Structure formats: C-alpha cells, structure tokens
Amino acid sequence: MNFDLPYLPERGVKPRQSGVNMIMDKGLSIREAEDMIERSSDYIDLLKLGFGTSIVSKNLHQKVKLYQDAGMKVYCGGTLFEAFYVRGMLEDYLKFIDKLGITCLEVSDGSMVIPHDIKCEMIQRLSKNYTVLSEVGSKEAGILISPSKWIKMMSNELSAGSWKVIAEARESGTVGIYRPNGSAHVILINKILSKVKGEDILWEAPKKDQQVWFIKYMGPNVSLGNIAPDDVIPLECLRIGLRGDTFFDFLPENISADVRLVNNTSKKSDSK
C-alpha cells in the first residue's frame, strides 16, 4: 500500500488460503509476463496457463520459472489435462508438467465425461504429490447440473484431496454458475454454499460485474478465478472499496450514511 488509508478491509498476504486470485495466461510473451509480475505479483496466487496453450507457447519453461519465483502457483488449464487423459496419456501429462517444474494441477471433466468415482480416485492419487484443484461444471451451454449433484461432486472431490474446487464458468462467464446472459445463478450458488464451505471454492468470474457480485455477496476475501492479466489491480481495488462499485461496502455505517445523505441532498438542490 502506498498510503495507510483507514477502513480498507483486511486482505491476507501470500500464501493465501482465502481471497485467492487465479489469473489466466492465454499466451503471454516473456516481456508481457514480466510486466504483469512487476505491477501485480502481490495479488496473484494462482497462474493458469489457459486451456491448451502450454503445448504451443514459446519459452514456456522460462515463463513458468518467472511466475514461480514471484510466488505464484502455476498450473496448466484443465482442458490440457483432459486432452492427455482422453488419449490414454495421463502418465505423459505428469512427465510433461514435471519437466516444467510444475507442482500444481487441475483435474477437470468439463469437455469430456469422466465417471465421478474415477475422477475422485485420480484426485486422491495425484494429491499425494501435487497440489490439486478440481473443477465442477460443464463447459457446454445448455447442460444443466442439479444443485444436489454440484454439492455431491464438490464435497467428494474435496474429501478426495482437492485443495479447492473450481466452479466452472469458462472464460466467457456464461455457463456453469452463470446464466447465459452472464448473471449469477443465485439459487444454485446459495444451495452450494449451504453445504460446501465458501473458502473451499474458487469461483470463476471473468467479468467485472460477476466479480462485483461475489465481493458484495461474500466479502472481499472470496476466491475468484479466470481473471485477465490487466484486471488484477482493478479487481484488488474492487475488493477493498476503491472503485465506485464497492465504494460504500466497507465504510463504517455512520460515514456511509452521512455521505449518502449529503449526496442525496445535493442532488435534490441541483434539480431545483
């Protein structure tokens, strides 16, 4: 912080267990990665090498080391895990990430179907040697999963050894926990939170209005993912009330009420 401004909500420091930010790298260059690290590394906990970009990105080993040296847990997108798995090449996938020095991985089945008992067995096995994140929800629009099934899958995967379960939304923010128009599926989210601890869930929230919704609903230390590199600092400002969308959310009630009263009075005077 450049100034000790009062009434900012407390945010933990890395390594964080809550209020985690997962940022998606969809093919940044080394220079772009260095720029992101310089400006916002304090606020990046997880760095996802999006979908299958790890296969085609240049200088990948160098970039992974840059991120890890900056205190980020790096992992490959779940789509790459699925691409290896569907080809019967899980061991080759593990060799691939081991060679990169990656110790975190995502087990997902958003693009294909993996029987849930087999998925949980994989999580249990892999969690002995890796930090495992598992993802729940389909990437396909129109595929609906009942709240009870979301809860069962999340609970089972956490019990199997997942560090956090990721609530699917894709980078579009229009599937999974969101409706096709991008608004939060509130009933689903409430039912999930009635049975699964919020700190165990990383909610994908690629859009600003989705980030605002979760911060207002669950507080500044909700864990959010699929954040664009340019949105890291803006998101942190949302978390601590330094943007208009959350400006009043963390101020003491007396200040908030006084300011709102002054603003309303001023507007009435201007309208006369």
C-alpha positions as CSV (number, residue, x, y, z in Angstrom):
1,M,0.0,0.0,0.0
2,N,1.2,3.5,-0.9
3,F,-0.8,5.0,1.9
4,D,-2.4,3.7,5.1
5,L,-5.9,4.6,4.2
6,P,-8.4,3.7,7.1
7,Y,-11.4,1.5,6.7
8,L,-10.0,-0.7,4.0
9,P,-10.9,-4.4,4.6
10,E,-8.1,-6.6,5.6
11,R,-6.5,-8.7,2.9
12,G,-4.2,-11.6,3.7
13,V,-0.7,-11.9,2.2
14,K,0.6,-14.8,0.1
15,P,0.4,-17.7,0.6
16,R,-3.3,-17.1,1.0
17,Q,-6.0,-19.7,1.7
18,S,-8.9,-17.3,1.1
19,G,-9.3,-14.3,-1.2
20,V,-7.3,-16.2,-3.8
21,N,-6.9,-14.7,-7.2
22,M,-6.4,-17.1,-10.2
23,I,-5.2,-15.3,-13.3
24,M,-5.4,-16.8,-16.8
25,D,-2.4,-16.5,-19.1
26,K,-3.6,-17.3,-22.6
27,G,-0.2,-17.0,-24.3
28,L,1.6,-14.0,-22.8
29,S,5.1,-13.3,-24.0
30,I,8.0,-13.3,-21.6
31,R,8.0,-9.5,-21.7
32,E,4.3,-9.4,-21.0
33,A,4.7,-11.9,-18.2
34,E,7.5,-9.8,-16.7
35,D,5.3,-6.6,-16.9
36,M,2.4,-8.4,-15.2
37,I,4.7,-9.6,-12.4
38,E,6.2,-6.2,-11.9
39,R,2.8,-4.5,-11.5
40,S,0.7,-7.1,-9.7
41,S,2.5,-10.1,-8.5
42,D,1.5,-9.4,-4.8
43,Y,-2.1,-10.1,-5.8
44,I,-1.7,-13.2,-7.9
45,D,-1.9,-16.5,-6.1
46,L,-2.6,-19.0,-8.9
47,L,-1.4,-18.6,-12.5
48,K,-3.3,-20.8,-15.0
49,L,-1.7,-21.4,-18.4
50,G,-5.1,-21.4,-20.1
51,F,-6.7,-24.4,-21.8
52,G,-4.1,-26.0,-24.1
53,T,-1.7,-23.0,-24.5
54,S,1.1,-24.9,-22.8
55,I,1.6,-27.0,-25.9
56,V,2.1,-24.1,-28.3
57,S,3.5,-21.3,-26.2
58,K,7.2,-20.3,-26.7
59,N,9.7,-20.1,-23.8
60,L,7.3,-22.0,-21.5
61,H,9.9,-23.2,-19.1
62,Q,11.3,-19.8,-18.6
63,K,7.9,-18.3,-18.1
64,V,6.9,-20.9,-15.5
65,K,10.1,-20.1,-13.5
66,L,9.3,-16.4,-13.7
67,Y,5.9,-16.9,-12.2
68,Q,7.1,-19.4,-9.5
69,D,9.9,-17.1,-8.5
70,A,7.2,-14.4,-8.0
71,G,5.4,-16.6,-5.5
72,M,2.7,-17.9,-7.8
73,K,1.4,-21.5,-8.1
74,V,1.5,-22.3,-11.8
75,Y,-0.7,-25.0,-13.4
76,C,-1.9,-25.9,-16.8
77,G,-5.6,-25.5,-17.7
78,G,-7.9,-28.4,-17.2
79,T,-8.5,-28.8,-20.9
80,L,-4.9,-29.8,-21.4
81,F,-5.3,-32.5,-18.7
82,E,-8.4,-33.7,-20.5
83,A,-6.6,-33.7,-23.8
84,F,-3.9,-36.1,-22.4
85,Y,-6.4,-38.2,-20.5
86,V,-8.8,-38.8,-23.4
87,R,-5.8,-40.1,-25.3
88,G,-4.9,-42.5,-22.5
89,M,-1.7,-40.5,-21.8
90,L,-2.1,-39.4,-18.1
91,E,1.5,-40.5,-17.3
92,D,2.8,-38.5,-20.2
93,Y,0.9,-35.5,-18.8
94,L,2.6,-35.9,-15.4
95,K,6.0,-36.2,-17.1
96,F,5.2,-33.0,-19.1
97,I,4.4,-30.9,-16.0
98,D,7.2,-32.5,-14.0
99,K,9.7,-31.4,-16.7
100,L,8.4,-27.9,-16.4
101,G,8.8,-27.9,-12.6
102,I,5.0,-27.6,-12.1
103,T,3.7,-29.0,-8.8
104,C,0.1,-27.9,-9.1
105,L,-2.5,-29.4,-11.5
106,E,-6.2,-29.3,-12.4
107,V,-8.3,-32.4,-12.7
108,S,-11.4,-31.5,-14.7
109,D,-14.0,-33.1,-16.9
110,G,-15.7,-30.0,-18.5
111,S,-15.1,-31.0,-22.1
112,M,-15.5,-34.8,-21.7
113,V,-17.1,-37.2,-19.2
114,I,-15.1,-38.9,-16.6
115,P,-17.1,-41.1,-14.2
116,H,-17.1,-39.3,-10.9
117,D,-15.7,-42.2,-8.8
118,I,-12.7,-42.5,-11.2
119,K,-12.2,-38.7,-11.1
120,C,-12.1,-38.9,-7.3
121,E,-9.7,-41.8,-7.4
122,M,-7.4,-39.7,-9.6
123,I,-7.6,-36.7,-7.2
124,Q,-6.8,-38.9,-4.3
125,R,-3.8,-40.4,-6.1
126,L,-2.4,-37.2,-7.5
127,S,-2.9,-35.1,-4.3
128,K,-0.1,-37.2,-2.7
129,N,2.5,-35.5,-5.0
130,Y,0.7,-32.4,-6.3
131,T,-1.5,-29.5,-5.2
132,V,-4.7,-30.5,-6.9
133,L,-7.5,-28.2,-7.9
134,S,-10.6,-29.9,-9.4
135,E,-13.3,-28.3,-11.5
136,V,-17.0,-29.0,-11.4
137,G,-19.4,-28.0,-14.1
138,S,-19.7,-28.4,-17.9
139,K,-18.2,-26.1,-20.5
140,E,-21.1,-26.7,-22.8
141,A,-24.0,-24.3,-22.8
142,G,-27.4,-25.8,-22.1
143,I,-26.0,-28.7,-19.9
144,L,-27.7,-28.3,-16.5
145,I,-26.4,-30.0,-13.4
146,S,-28.7,-30.1,-10.4
147,P,-27.6,-28.3,-7.2
148,S,-27.6,-31.6,-5.3
149,K,-25.1,-33.0,-7.9
150,W,-22.9,-29.9,-7.7
151,I,-22.8,-30.3,-3.9
152,K,-22.1,-34.0,-4.1
153,M,-19.3,-33.7,-6.6
154,M,-17.7,-30.7,-4.8
155,S,-17.9,-32.5,-1.4
156,N,-16.5,-35.7,-2.8
157,E,-13.6,-34.0,-4.6
158,L,-12.6,-32.0,-1.5
159,S,-12.7,-35.2,0.6
160,A,-10.6,-36.9,-2.1
161,G,-7.8,-34.3,-1.7
162,S,-8.6,-31.3,-3.7
163,W,-7.1,-28.1,-2.3
164,K,-10.0,-26.1,-3.8
165,V,-12.9,-26.9,-6.1
166,I,-13.3,-24.6,-9.1
167,A,-16.9,-23.6,-10.0
168,E,-17.0,-23.6,-13.8
169,A,-17.9,-20.6,-15.8
170,R,-15.4,-20.7,-18.8
171,E,-13.6,-17.5,-19.8
172,S,-17.0,-16.4,-21.3
173,G,-18.7,-16.3,-17.9
174,T,-22.0,-17.7,-19.5
175,V,-22.2,-21.3,-18.3
176,G,-22.0,-23.2,-15.1
177,I,-22.7,-20.9,-12.1
178,Y,-23.9,-18.2,-14.5
179,R,-26.9,-17.8,-16.7
180,P,-26.4,-17.3,-20.5
181,N,-26.6,-13.5,-20.0
182,G,-23.7,-13.7,-17.5
183,S,-25.8,-13.0,-14.4
184,A,-25.1,-15.2,-11.3
185,H,-27.2,-18.3,-10.8
186,V,-28.1,-17.2,-7.3
187,I,-30.3,-20.2,-6.3
188,L,-27.6,-22.6,-7.4
189,I,-24.8,-20.7,-5.6
190,N,-26.9,-20.4,-2.4
191,K,-27.6,-24.1,-2.4
192,I,-23.9,-24.9,-2.9
193,L,-22.9,-22.6,0.0
194,S,-25.4,-24.2,2.3
195,K,-23.4,-27.4,2.1
196,V,-19.9,-26.5,1.0
197,K,-17.6,-24.1,2.8
198,G,-17.1,-20.9,0.7
199,E,-13.3,-20.9,1.4
200,D,-13.0,-24.2,-0.3
201,I,-14.4,-22.9,-3.6
202,L,-12.8,-20.8,-6.3
203,W,-15.5,-19.1,-8.3
204,E,-14.6,-18.4,-12.0
205,A,-15.6,-14.7,-12.5
206,P,-14.1,-13.3,-15.7
207,K,-16.4,-10.3,-16.0
208,K,-16.3,-7.2,-13.8
209,D,-20.0,-7.4,-12.8
210,Q,-19.5,-11.0,-11.7
211,Q,-16.5,-10.0,-9.6
212,V,-18.6,-7.2,-8.0
213,W,-21.5,-9.5,-7.3
214,F,-19.3,-12.1,-5.5
215,I,-17.5,-9.4,-3.5
216,K,-20.7,-7.8,-2.4
217,Y,-22.3,-11.2,-1.6
218,M,-19.4,-13.0,0.0
219,G,-17.0,-10.2,1.1
220,P,-13.5,-9.0,0.0
221,N,-11.9,-12.4,0.6
222,V,-13.9,-14.5,-1.8
223,S,-11.6,-16.6,-4.1
224,L,-12.1,-15.7,-7.8
225,G,-10.6,-17.1,-11.0
226,N,-10.2,-16.7,-14.7
227,I,-9.1,-13.1,-14.1
228,A,-7.5,-11.4,-17.1
229,P,-3.9,-10.1,-16.5
230,D,-5.0,-6.4,-17.0
231,D,-7.7,-6.9,-14.4
232,V,-5.6,-7.9,-11.4
233,I,-5.1,-4.4,-9.9
234,P,-8.7,-3.3,-10.8
235,L,-10.0,-6.4,-9.0
236,E,-8.0,-5.6,-5.9
237,C,-9.5,-2.1,-5.9
238,L,-12.9,-3.7,-6.1
239,R,-12.0,-6.0,-3.1
240,I,-11.1,-3.1,-0.8
241,G,-13.7,-0.5,-1.9
242,L,-11.5,1.7,-4.1
243,R,-13.8,1.6,-7.1
244,G,-17.3,3.1,-7.4
245,D,-19.0,-0.4,-7.5
246,T,-17.9,-1.2,-3.9
247,F,-17.1,2.3,-2.6
248,F,-19.6,2.2,0.3
249,D,-19.5,-1.5,1.1
250,F,-16.6,-1.4,3.6
251,L,-17.1,2.1,5.1
252,P,-18.5,2.4,8.7
253,E,-22.2,2.9,8.6
254,N,-22.0,6.4,10.1
255,I,-19.7,7.6,7.3
256,S,-21.6,5.8,4.6
257,A,-25.0,7.2,5.8
258,D,-23.6,10.8,6.2
259,V,-22.1,10.8,2.7
260,R,-25.2,9.3,1.1
261,L,-27.3,11.9,2.9
262,V,-25.1,14.8,1.6
263,N,-25.1,13.4,-1.9
264,N,-28.9,13.0,-1.9
265,T,-29.4,16.5,-0.6
266,S,-27.0,17.9,-3.2
267,K,-28.8,16.1,-6.0
268,K,-32.2,17.5,-4.8
269,S,-30.8,21.0,-4.7
270,D,-29.3,20.7,-8.2
271,S,-32.6,19.5,-9.6
272,K,-34.4,22.7,-8.4
